[in-house]
Amino acid sequence: MVHRQGRLSAVITVLKANKYKRVPLPQIQKAAGAQHGARLKEARDLGYLIDNELERTSSGDIHSWYILRAEPGEAVPLFSNPPRDHSYDE
């Protein structure tokens, strides 16, 4: 349980540091470990508004990003779509 809470805290820290910005899936996986989906659900259950964007490349690859839109108790901004940074293009 302590390990899971540490992973959850790490995911929330990464998302908060990049609020309104797209965080690539590999960065989330690095913070959350193999159960990144479970940690994201736990964060959402705590009241974090986290969106997921998927993009298919011309070669058929699918890239995924997560975006923290609001923290617990915070009003959701009407326009919080950041410009795309194409972090997978590096």
C-alpha positions in Angstrom: 0.0 0.0 0.0 2.8 2.4 0.8 4.4 1.7 -2.5 1.2 2.4 -4.4 0.7 5.7 -2.5 4.2 6.7 -3.5 3.5 6.0 -7.1 0.2 7.9 -6.9 2.1 10.9 -5.4 4.7 10.7 -8.1 2.0 10.8 -10.9 0.3 13.7 -9.3 3.6 15.6 -8.9 4.4 15.1 -12.6 0.9 16.2 -13.7 1.0 19.3 -11.4 4.4 20.3 -12.7 3.0 20.2 -16.2 -0.5 21.5 -15.5 -2.5 22.2 -18.7 0.3 20.7 -20.7 0.4 17.3 -22.4 2.5 14.7 -20.5 3.5 11.8 -22.7 2.6 8.3 -21.6 6.2 7.2 -21.1 6.7 9.9 -18.5 3.5 8.8 -16.7 4.7 5.2 -16.8 8.0 6.2 -15.4 6.3 7.8 -12.4 3.5 5.3 -12.0 5.1 2.0 -12.9 3.3 -0.8 -14.7 0.0 0.1 -13.1 -0.2 3.6 -14.5 -3.9 3.2 -15.4 -4.8 2.3 -11.8 -2.8 5.3 -10.4 -4.6 7.7 -12.9 -7.9 6.3 -11.8 -7.0 6.8 -8.1 -6.0 10.4 -8.9 -9.3 11.0 -10.7 -11.2 9.4 -7.8 -9.5 12.0 -5.5 -10.9 14.8 -7.7 -8.2 15.5 -10.2 -9.5 16.2 -13.7 -7.2 14.4 -16.1 -7.8 14.1 -19.8 -6.2 11.7 -22.2 -5.4 12.6 -25.8 -4.6 9.9 -28.4 -3.0 10.6 -31.8 -2.4 8.1 -34.6 0.7 8.9 -36.8 0.8 8.3 -40.5 2.8 5.1 -39.8 0.0 3.8 -37.6 1.6 4.3 -34.2 -0.6 5.6 -31.5 0.8 8.2 -29.0 -0.9 9.0 -25.8 -0.7 12.1 -23.5 -2.3 13.0 -20.2 -3.3 16.5 -19.2 -4.2 17.8 -15.7 -7.1 20.2 -16.2 -8.1 20.9 -12.6 -7.1 19.8 -9.1 -9.6 18.8 -6.4 -12.1 21.6 -5.6 -10.8 23.8 -8.4 -13.0 25.3 -11.1 -12.4 23.8 -14.5 -11.0 26.4 -16.9 -13.2 26.9 -20.0 -10.2 27.0 -22.4 -7.2 24.9 -21.2 -6.0 23.3 -24.4 -2.3 24.0 -24.7 -0.5 24.1 -28.0 0.8 20.8 -29.0 4.5 20.2 -28.2 4.9 16.9 -30.1 7.1 15.3 -27.3 7.1 12.0 -29.2 8.8 13.7 -32.2 12.2 14.0 -30.4 
